[in-house]
Amino acid sequence: MKNSFDDYAGSYEDILKKQLSFFCNDVNYFAKYKVNIVKSSISSCPKKILEYGCGIGRNLPFLRDAFPSAELYACDISKESLVVAAENNKSVKYFHCKTGKSVYDHTFDLVFFANVFHHIPPGSRKETTREIKKMIADNGMLFIFEQNPFNPVTRYMVKTCPFDSDAELISLRKMKKLLLEEDFVIDMTRYTLFFPSFLKKLTFLEQKIGWLPFGGQYYVKALNRLNC
């Protein structure tokens, strides 16, 4: 049965803290972690950024800090989640995924996904990817972070999380295939989150072991090159 994230907008933060309590005392660690990867992986400052599937906006403060001069947008399928996000991140421009067709008048230099694809039904993923491509400027970037289905801790966390009851994990191989079929250029892939926050001093090792399919998550940096 498909989750309604409207039902979790008020309790999302508490559920997340409970889920991650054994792994990390600071749930913001993961949001910072992802945004830091994006920041360190690009050489220029994007002028327009979209977080697709922003939920209650947990990543938005870190995107704002990392890219202070960027025009920041966010969207989600959950209207209640957007209300919470807007209360806490007032400088961001929001739209509802189902009704925000006018956003296609804009193109973005960077589109950021954080653990969204496993909530998209497999039969809709190709269409979603095609729609996202329309939103990305020529030579714009797409960063996708996803749960690694080969990691047993990740599988357990997804299985026991109330708002992941509809989740269908997607492997890095299938994610790359999906993006290549829509003519994205794969620029970088890595497995990540090998270490809990109390071992964060070891994260520098991830540059060397990011090819191992054992991290809790993975990420893909893809480029939209319309004229290649």
C-alpha positions, -999 to 999 in steps of 0.1 A, spaced: 0 0 0 14 34 -10 24 56 20 9 90 25 37 112 38 10 137 49 4 113 77 40 115 89 47 152 84 43 160 122 61 128 134 88 123 108 116 139 129 108 118 160 105 85 139 139 93 123 156 99 156 143 66 169 154 47 138 189 62 139 195 62 176 218 32 175 238 47 147 240 84 154 229 109 181 226 138 156 202 130 128 214 162 111 247 143 105 233 126 75 219 157 59 252 175 63 270 145 50 252 144 18 253 182 11 291 181 19 296 155 -8 277 176 -33 297 207 -24 330 189 -26 321 173 -60 315 205 -80 338 233 -89 312 260 -96 283 275 -76 250 266 -92 226 296 -96 194 276 -92 190 245 -71 160 222 -67 156 196 -40 132 171 -54 113 152 -27 123 176 1 100 162 27 99 184 58 130 202 46 157 186 66 184 191 39 174 226 30 194 245 57 226 227 47 220 234 10 214 271 19 247 272 39 266 254 12 253 275 -16 243 309 -1 240 327 -34 219 301 -51 181 305 -57 168 275 -38 136 256 -47 120 225 -32 91 202 -40 73 172 -27 42 151 -32 32 157 5 15 191 10 16 187 48 54 181 46 58 212 25 40 232 51 65 221 78 94 227 54 82 262 46 78 271 83 115 263 89 130 274 56 114 307 46 138 317 19 131 286 -2 105 286 -31 82 256 -29 58 238 -52 37 206 -50 50 179 -74 15 171 -86 4 206 -93 36 224 -100 38 220 -137 46 257 -141 80 249 -126 89 234 -160 93 270 -171 124 270 -149 156 249 -154 180 242 -126 217 239 -125 215 213 -98 188 189 -88 192 170 -55 175 138 -46 180 123 -11 165 88 -6 135 95 -28 137 69 -56 129 39 -33 95 55 -27 87 58 -64 70 27 -78 93 9 -103 68 14 -131 69 52 -126 107 56 -123 114 60 -160 87 87 -163 99 105 -133 135 105 -145 123 119 -179 104 147 -162 134 155 -140 156 158 -171 133 185 -184 140 205 -153 178 204 -156 197 230 -176 222 221 -203 253 209 -185 233 209 -153 238 183 -126 217 156 -109 228 142 -76 209 111 -64 215 95 -30 199 62 -24 198 33 1 221 5 -7 201 -28 -10 233 -49 -4 239 -35 31 221 -56 57 218 -27 82 202 -6 56 177 -33 47 168 -38 84 163 0 89 141 2 58 121 -29 68 114 -15 103 107 21 94 70 31 93 73 55 64 94 30 44 67 4 44 62 9 6 99 11 -2 114 -9 -31 151 -4 -30 170 2 -63 206 -9 -68 233 13 -81 235 -8 -113 198 -3 -120 200 34 -111 228 39 -136 209 20 -163 178 42 -157 198 74 -161 217 62 -191 184 52 -208 173 89 -205 206 101 -219 222 114 -188 260 113 -186 273 94 -155 301 115 -141 306 98 -107 293 70 -85 303 60 -50 291 38 -22 291 59 10 282 59 47 305 32 57 311 46 91 287 58 119 290 94 131 312 85 161 338 72 136 334 102 113 372 108 114 375 78 92 353 91 65 383 102 45 388 65 37 356 65 17 374 81 -12 395 49 -14 368 23 -7 338 39 -24 338 12 -50 329 -14 -24 292 -22 -24 290 -23 14 283 13 23 249 21 38 240 43 8 254 53 -26 253 84 -48 253 92 -85 264 124 -100 249 127 -135 251 155 -161 225 167 -186 245 175 -217 219 183 -244 245 192 -270 270 164 -266 
